[in-house]
Amino acid sequence: QSVVTQPPSVSGAPGQRVTISCTGSSSNIGAGYDVHWYQQLPGTAPKLLIYANTDRPSGVPDRFSGSKSGTSASLAITGLQAEDEADYYCQSYDSSLSVWVFGGGTKLTVL
Amino acid sequence: EVQLVESGGGLVQPGGSLRLSCAASGFTFRTYAMHWVRQAPGKGLEYVSGISSNGGSTYYGNPVKGRFTISRDNSKNTLYLQMGSLRAEDMAVYYCARLTSDDAFDIWGQGTMVTVS
């Protein structure tokens, strides 16, 4: 049971906008720790998609954006494309556990 | 090219031991904290262990505390994970990952599979 919660699945049609939520608590996201997002395509290693809540590494399309408020964060994907179909994970740090923590992951299906 | 390459995975019996390695290249290894993250078949990512840049601080997830030991050799640009008292629930792909100053894992290896059976 992860201390950071994500919906198990989301879906959207090509061209649409989807959002994935990441809900934590006062010992992680709510404590001010940054949230980071990863994309994991089938059979591959995770790839950093968003760091420090809102920033994109070089090469990540601006269709991907992140936000954070209170004890939650969100990943938004606009102009959905077939190649966006993947698992998405949020990650932060938890001061009670004193370790880095991942959300349970969200499977994005492009209809 | 910045790269992490894991090795050492394989089949081990319950209660057995295994040592994973992660060879780094393309960046100044000694200046980065390094971590291990695992993923059981069909499951999500789980934090395993981490070590500071100089090896002075180590971190462990609750499921592996007391059984796994992380270490590094900065002269060889290599990260290690010594795993002991292995259980069925330790079966997973183990990834090594580089930690940035923002506490994000920006570089990942391709992973090495550990099977406990």
Interface residues (C-beta under 8 A of the other chain):
Chain A: S2 Y33 D34 H36 Y38 Q40 A45 P46 K47 L48 Y51 A52 P57 D87 Y89 Q91 S92 Y93 L97 S98 V99 W100 V101 F102 G103 G104 G105
Chain B: H35 V37 G44 L45 E46 Y47 G50 Y59 Y60 G61 N62 Y95 L99 T100 D102 D103 A104 F105 D106 W108 G109 Q110 G111
